Amino acid sequence: MRHTLILLRHAKSDWPDGVPDHERPLTGRGRRDAPRTGAWLVENGRVPDRAAVSTALRTQETYELAAEAFPASPEVELTDDLYAASAGEMLEVIRRTPEGVGTLIVVSHNPGTQYLALALADETHPDLVAKVHAGYPTNTLTVLEFDGEWATLDPAAASIVAVESPRG
């Protein structure tokens, strides 16, 4: 079965004094950018069936603002396993995805998000791989497609088909 994986780094977050990293909110810019991500996904036919979201406040806010554009509400899994996760830890979360899910969005943090996009990418679109390699600013998403099962997704098994950083 053909699957689509969307890796999204949270939108721009604030660094308020005395606030633990896990509880950092989005900035005004982050609150403007995140809905543009949802709009981009809808306009490009990439609305997810399921979301796996880090429990950090900034990732939850990013997802909630983006999801306002979706015509239906996908199932959402909030998981500590994505907070400050490495690429390998993120891949383990993805491999738990039920096989009936066609499109999964993972909302997490860098550097894990960027490293995972690079690890999963084959060489079908070297220009898009180079774009991910060059940098992964906040509110950047990578859309990857692969044939096979979520449980057996391996490095170099997916093609990057889009890289976007919607800004407002």
N, C-alpha and C positions, 0 to 999 in steps of 0.2 A: 504494500500500500504506500502511496505517496503521502508524505507528511511535510508540514511546514512548521518551522521553529523560528520564533521571533525573539531575539535577545535584545532587551531594552535596559540601558543604564538609566537610573533615575534622573529626573530633571534637577536643575540647579538648586542646591540646598544651602541653608544658612548655617552659621557657626555661632549661635548665641552663647554668651558667657554662662558657664555653669550648667549647660544642658549636655547630658551624656550623648555620645555619638549616635546611639540607637534612636534617640528621641529628636534628632535634628529635623526641623521642618523645611519645606521648600521656601525659597525666596519668592519675591514678586515675579521675577523673570521665570522661575521654575513653574509657578502657577499659570503663567501665560503660555509657556511652551508645551506643557504636558497635554492640554486639550488639542493642540495641533498634531500631536502624535496620534491621538485617537482619530482625528479627522483624516490624516494621511492613511491610516490603516483601512478605514472605511472606503475612502476614494480609490484605493488600490486593491480592493477585494481581499484584504488580509485580516479580517476580523477573527479573533481567536475563538476557539470552542472552550478553551480552558486557560486559566492563568495560574502560574506559580509565582508568588510574590514574597520577597523578603519581609520579615516582620518589622524592619526599620520604618519609622514614621515617613521618611522621605520617599521610600519606594511605594508604600501604601498610598500616599497622597498622589504620587505620579500615576499609579495605575487607576485610581478612582477618577481622577480628572480626565485621563485618556478614555476610560471606559464610558464616560458620559455620552460619547459619540456613537457607541455601538448600538445597533438596532435591538439586540437582546443581551441579557447578562450572562456571560460565561460562568462556569463553575470556577471558584477561586480557592486556591490553597495558599494560606499564609504559612510560611515555614521559616523557622530559625536556621534551617540548613542552608539558606541562601544568603544569610547575613554574613558579610565579609568572607564569602566562600571563594575557594580556589576554583579554577576551571574544572578540575576533576570532581570536586564536591558538587558543583553545579550540574555536571553531567550525570552524576548519580541521582539527583532529583529528577532530571529529565527522563532518565531510564525507568522511573516509577510511573510514568504517564500511562494511563489506560490506552490500550490499542485502538479503541474506537474514536479517540481524539484525533482529528485531522490537523488542527492548527493549535499550537501551544505558544503562549507568550510567557517569557520568564523575565521578571523585573527584579534587577539586582544591582550590584555595585561593581566598580572597577577596582583592581585590574582584572578580576575574574571574568567579567563579561567579555571584555576585549580578547583576552587570552583564549577563552572558550570558542569565540567566533573564529579565531585564527586556527585553533586546533581542529575544529570540525570541517573547515573549508578544504575542498579539493581545489584543483587548478583550473576549473571550468571558466572562471571569470577572474583572471589575474589582476585586472584593473580594480575590481571591488575588494579583492584580498589586500591589495596595496593601500586602498583607502582605509581599511580597518587598521592595517599595520601602522599607518601614518599618525593615527591618533583616534581617541574615542571620547570626545567631550560629553558632558552631561546631555541627557535627552537624546542620545544616539541609539538608533535601532539597526539591527542587522537581521535580514530575512534570509533564512536558509531553507533549502528543500532537499529531501532525501527519500530514497526508496528503501523500505525495510521496516523493522519494528523499532519502537521507542526503546525497548529493553536492550536492543543490541546496537544502538547507535554508537559508532566508533569514530575516532579521529580520522580526518580526511574523507569522510563518508557523505558529506553534504556540499551542495553548491550554494554559494552566496548569490542571491538574485537581486538584492537591494541593500543599500546602506544609506540611511537618511538621518539628519539631525534637524527635525522641524523646529523652527524658531518663530517667536512672535515678537 
